[in-house]
């Protein structure tokens, strides 16, 4: 009987070790998955609004509905021409920003190919141009 009276006593402490273990495991899982998601994402240079500031030099690349590529208003008939124009613009401005505007009728593959060419040259600050929907 003495043993049963000791079991009915008050709970002096709660063991939180399993709670901490589960929390740490979840934290590690979230950290790993967040890193994987970020490594698969395409880095974008999102536009920022400011009332005043320094004017930045932009390198504009446009792709029309037929797939014709223009770099700063000049025709870029092949990848070598586009690379040369991007290198020339980047040589004069090391912190160059590029704006890629493509027609909605152009294939996704063509846009990604042009994006890859720009990234090969070293342009990492690339924004996508869009028109405001009505």
QUITA-V105877 format. One record per residue. N is the residue number from 0. SS is DSSP state (H for helix, E for strand, C for the rest). PHI is phi in whole degrees, 0 to 359 (* if undefined). BURIAL is # if it has 16 or more other ideal C-beta (glycine too) atoms within 10 Angstrom, else .. Layout:
n & ss & phi & burial
N & SS & PHI & BURIAL
N & SS & PHI & BURIAL
This chain:
n & ss & phi & burial
0 & C & * & .
1 & H & 295 & .
2 & H & 292 & .
3 & H & 289 & .
4 & H & 288 & .
5 & H & 286 & .
6 & H & 289 & .
7 & C & 275 & .
8 & C & 287 & .
9 & C & 288 & .
10 & C & 277 & .
11 & C & 276 & .
12 & C & 210 & .
13 & C & 249 & .
14 & C & 278 & .
15 & C & 260 & .
16 & H & 301 & .
17 & H & 298 & .
18 & H & 296 & .
19 & H & 294 & .
20 & H & 299 & .
21 & H & 295 & .
22 & H & 297 & .
23 & H & 293 & .
24 & H & 296 & .
25 & H & 296 & .
26 & H & 299 & .
27 & H & 295 & .
28 & H & 298 & .
29 & H & 296 & .
30 & H & 295 & .
31 & H & 292 & .
32 & H & 292 & .
33 & H & 295 & .
34 & H & 294 & .
35 & H & 294 & .
36 & H & 295 & .
37 & H & 291 & .
38 & H & 286 & .
39 & H & 273 & .
40 & C & 283 & .
41 & C & 270 & .
42 & C & 292 & .
43 & C & 239 & .
44 & C & 261 & .
45 & C & 284 & .
46 & C & 292 & .
47 & C & 239 & .
48 & C & 262 & .
49 & C & 212 & .
50 & C & 283 & .
51 & C & 208 & .
52 & C & 169 & .
53 & C & 286 & .
54 & C & 285 & .
55 & C & 255 & .
56 & C & 280 & .
57 & E & 244 & .
58 & E & 252 & #
59 & E & 260 & .
60 & E & 235 & #
61 & E & 238 & #
62 & E & 235 & #
63 & C & 275 & .
64 & C & 297 & .
65 & C & 275 & .
66 & C & 94 & .
67 & C & 284 & .
68 & E & 259 & #
69 & E & 234 & #
70 & E & 243 & #
71 & C & 53 & .
72 & C & 84 & .
73 & E & 256 & .
74 & E & 295 & .
75 & C & 240 & #
76 & C & 289 & .
77 & C & 218 & .
78 & H & 295 & .
79 & H & 296 & .
80 & H & 294 & .
81 & H & 296 & #
82 & H & 299 & #
83 & H & 297 & .
84 & H & 295 & #
85 & H & 292 & #
86 & H & 296 & .
87 & H & 298 & .
88 & H & 292 & #
89 & H & 288 & #
90 & H & 294 & .
91 & H & 279 & .
92 & C & 225 & .
93 & C & 296 & .
94 & C & 261 & .
95 & C & 286 & #
96 & E & 251 & #
97 & E & 247 & #
98 & E & 239 & #
99 & E & 254 & #
100 & E & 242 & #
101 & E & 228 & #
102 & C & 294 & .
103 & C & 290 & .
104 & C & 272 & .
105 & C & 281 & #
106 & C & 291 & .
107 & H & 299 & .
108 & H & 298 & .
109 & H & 294 & .
110 & H & 296 & #
111 & H & 294 & .
112 & H & 295 & .
113 & H & 296 & #
114 & H & 298 & #
115 & H & 297 & .
116 & H & 299 & #
117 & H & 295 & #
118 & H & 290 & .
119 & H & 297 & .
120 & H & 288 & #
121 & C & 116 & .
122 & C & 280 & #
123 & C & 249 & .
124 & C & 264 & #
125 & E & 238 & #
126 & E & 245 & .
127 & E & 255 & #
128 & C & 277 & .
129 & C & 212 & .
130 & C & 264 & .
131 & C & 288 & .
132 & C & 285 & .
133 & C & 255 & .
